[in-house]
Amino acid sequence: MHDLIKKLFPLCRSITGKGVRETLKLVGTHIPLAICEVPSGTKVFDWEVPLEWNITDAYIKNSVGEKLIDFRNSNLHVASYSRPVHKTMPLEELKPHLYTLPGQPKAIPYRTTYYEDTWGFCLKHEDLGKFTDGQYEVCIDATLTQGSLTYGEYILHGSSKHEILISTHVCHPSMCNDNLSGIAVATYLAKYLSTQKLQYTYRFLFIPGTIGSITWLATHEEERKDILCGLVLTGVGDRGPITYKKTRPGTTEMDLVMEHVLKTHNKPYKTIDFYPYGYDERQYSAPGINLPVGTFMRTQHGTYPEYHTSLDNTDFVNQESLKDSLFVVTEVLKQIDDSPRYQNMYPKGEPNLGKRGLYKAMNTQAAGGKKFQLAMLWVLNLSDGKHNLLSISLRSGIDYEKIKQAAEALEQHRVILKI
Ligand code: ZN
């Protein structure tokens, strides 16, 4: 995973353009990724696929022709989606277009200007002193043209058409934790799952943040109905403990199973409630979409100093953390995949258990009778197609074996059916 990150690191990604295509091409050497192109101008819900942005070079030269900023040294030097510019200007005119982090003088910040008609350069604050009064030649050799938004999709078919979604963003330029780590873990997760016998179908999306998930959701109205749950993978390679951000309702199968796996993993972790900021979970959790998608990360975005700067480099992420993230996500998916799921055939009120002799069954369970009754009621209540038996056991606090017996008894009487 770390090797893949190193290979992807130099590419200048954005929400569209060649950097994303090259990134997906490299991922495609590991898994058979379908590359999808959605033309600029396509209406997607309240948005529109933007013009495609590509950049070949950029620099700022002082009056004696010295390059004070050179895009070739770091693609973070140019704000993503900067409009093309080539002119000589005085410092006063240039200054509003220079971004630094005064509190972190050795870091180049990451900035974007996706939907604004402007341009900008990012540099280390300690280099700002080189900009003295005078004339500067400013060049951003970029294009904004009718093109397309590119994303990658890999569907791994299981025996069920019901799907689990794994989504990761591919729009950030040279930064490793955010989000080459997510790309690497998703790639190796897909690789591993492709060797397993799977109950569910797994859909991997490698998409530009926000506009990518909105585009996918808007163009897959039917497909998204089959999604049971999912995870957004972001910032999964730093040395901090795992942070899991719950799904919008906060008590879904993904939340229950994730917390169960994290508890038994015996390492520090943190769970946080859903809030409508962050990465693509925002779109999957929009009120009209409402998919139970959690966010799996290590140190939470925005809370570590390397975040969105040039310090988020290949040393900031390490193989151990990547492996640990991959292990936990794999374990969660295994547990979701392994446990059966039922549909209550009488969901409008409780079914009449007495006329089916199921109360009698309870009584024959001797000392465990009361527990067995409760287990049946939990199975009936949560067999809405969204909860497997493991998550019903976790939610109810009743042993898995007891829940399973209750489900088997209900299934025998066709009160619930396996889906
Ligand atoms: Zn980010």
Residues whose N, C-alpha, C, O or C-beta is under 5 A from the ligand:
A	BS01	ZN	D178
